[in-house]
Amino acid sequence: MSYKEEVDSGGRKCLECGDVLPYGRSDRKFCSSSCKNRWHYLKEGNLKAERAKIIGALDRNRAILGALLESGKTSIDIPDLARLGYNFDCVTSYHKVRNRDEYRCYDIKYYMSASRIFKIERCLPYSIFADP
């Protein structure tokens, strides 16, 4: 049944609860403001959960890199880093620098080759107020 047929037959349903929509505008999607608010709240809640998951992965990555720096290591094999729980999909920035791939996780930067990350070091965070 197409949307036009639903409108004509009066069989349109609320996106949240599934009840038949009462009379009103032809483009109405919810039966009440509480259904509308609940639908948007749940939709936004999923986005917040996804953002929280990414921020958690970034924080774990930074903690792993920070622990490596504190122990005096400036390079590590990629499989060893993966065993520590590092998530390679979550970085805060990426640049190509002199034919090398530079990655940053907040204030820690490193370079990556096919089998290893190296030259792990803390860097000053970029500031829009810094003098050029």
C-alpha positions as CSV (number, residue, x, y, z in Angstrom):
1,M,0.0,0.0,0.0
2,S,1.5,3.4,-1.0
3,Y,1.5,6.5,1.2
4,K,-1.2,8.0,-1.0
5,E,-3.5,5.0,-0.5
6,E,-2.8,5.1,3.3
7,V,-3.8,8.8,3.4
8,D,-7.0,8.1,1.4
9,S,-8.0,5.1,3.5
10,G,-7.1,6.8,6.8
11,G,-4.7,4.0,7.7
12,R,-1.7,6.1,8.5
13,K,0.1,5.0,11.7
14,C,2.2,6.8,14.3
15,L,5.9,6.2,13.8
16,E,6.4,5.6,17.6
17,C,3.4,3.6,18.9
18,G,1.8,2.4,15.7
19,D,-1.7,3.8,16.5
20,V,-3.8,5.1,13.7
21,L,-3.2,8.8,13.4
22,P,-6.2,11.1,14.3
23,Y,-7.5,13.7,11.9
24,G,-5.2,16.6,11.1
25,R,-2.5,17.5,8.7
26,S,-1.9,15.2,5.8
27,D,1.9,15.0,6.6
28,R,1.4,14.1,10.3
29,K,3.7,11.4,11.5
30,F,2.9,11.1,15.2
31,C,-0.3,10.7,17.2
32,S,0.8,13.0,20.0
33,S,3.6,15.3,21.1
34,S,4.7,12.7,23.7
35,C,5.2,10.1,20.9
36,K,7.0,12.6,18.8
37,N,9.3,13.5,21.8
38,R,9.9,9.9,22.7
39,W,10.8,9.0,19.1
40,H,13.3,11.9,18.8
41,Y,14.8,11.2,22.2
42,L,15.5,7.5,21.4
43,K,16.9,8.5,18.0
44,E,19.3,11.0,19.6
45,G,20.1,8.6,22.4
46,N,21.6,6.1,19.8
47,L,23.8,8.9,18.4
48,K,25.0,9.8,21.9
49,A,25.8,6.2,22.6
50,E,27.9,5.9,19.4
51,R,29.8,9.1,20.2
52,A,30.5,7.8,23.7
53,K,31.8,4.5,22.3
54,I,34.2,6.4,20.0
55,I,35.4,8.7,22.7
56,G,36.0,5.7,24.9
57,A,38.1,4.0,22.2
58,L,40.1,7.2,21.8
59,D,40.7,7.5,25.5
60,R,41.9,3.8,25.6
61,N,44.2,4.4,22.7
62,R,45.7,7.5,24.4
63,A,46.2,5.6,27.7
64,I,48.0,2.7,25.8
65,L,50.3,5.1,24.0
66,G,50.9,7.1,27.2
67,A,51.8,3.9,29.1
68,L,54.3,3.0,26.3
69,L,55.9,6.4,26.6
70,E,56.1,6.2,30.4
71,S,57.9,2.8,30.0
72,G,60.4,4.4,27.7
73,K,59.2,2.7,24.5
74,T,59.0,4.8,21.3
75,S,58.1,1.9,18.9
76,I,56.1,-1.3,18.9
77,D,55.0,-3.9,16.5
78,I,51.4,-3.6,15.2
79,P,50.3,-7.1,16.4
80,D,51.7,-6.4,19.9
81,L,49.8,-3.0,20.0
82,A,46.6,-4.8,18.9
83,R,47.0,-7.3,21.7
84,L,47.1,-4.4,24.2
85,G,43.7,-3.4,22.9
86,Y,44.6,-0.5,20.6
87,N,41.8,0.4,18.1
88,F,43.5,1.5,14.8
89,D,40.2,2.9,13.5
90,C,40.1,5.6,16.2
91,V,42.6,8.5,15.8
92,T,42.1,12.2,16.2
93,S,44.1,13.2,13.0
94,Y,46.1,11.8,10.1
95,H,48.7,13.6,7.9
96,K,51.1,12.5,5.2
97,V,54.5,13.9,6.2
98,R,57.5,13.3,4.0
99,N,56.2,10.0,2.6
100,R,55.2,8.8,6.1
101,D,51.8,8.4,7.7
102,E,51.6,10.5,10.8
103,Y,48.8,9.7,13.2
104,R,47.7,11.6,16.4
105,C,45.7,10.5,19.3
106,Y,45.0,13.8,21.1
107,D,48.5,15.0,22.2
108,I,50.5,11.9,21.2
109,K,51.8,11.4,17.7
110,Y,53.4,8.5,15.9
111,Y,54.3,7.2,12.5
112,M,53.1,3.9,11.1
113,S,54.7,1.5,8.6
114,A,53.3,-1.7,7.4
115,S,54.4,-3.7,10.4
116,R,55.3,-1.2,13.2
117,I,54.5,2.1,14.7
118,F,57.5,4.2,15.7
119,K,58.6,7.6,16.9
120,I,55.9,7.8,19.5
121,E,56.1,11.2,21.2
122,R,54.0,13.8,22.9
123,C,53.4,17.0,21.0
124,L,51.9,20.3,21.8
125,P,48.2,20.4,21.0
126,Y,47.4,22.8,18.1
127,S,46.0,26.1,19.3
128,I,44.2,28.6,17.3
129,F,45.7,31.3,19.6
130,A,49.3,30.3,18.9
131,D,51.5,32.8,17.2
132,P,52.7,31.7,13.7
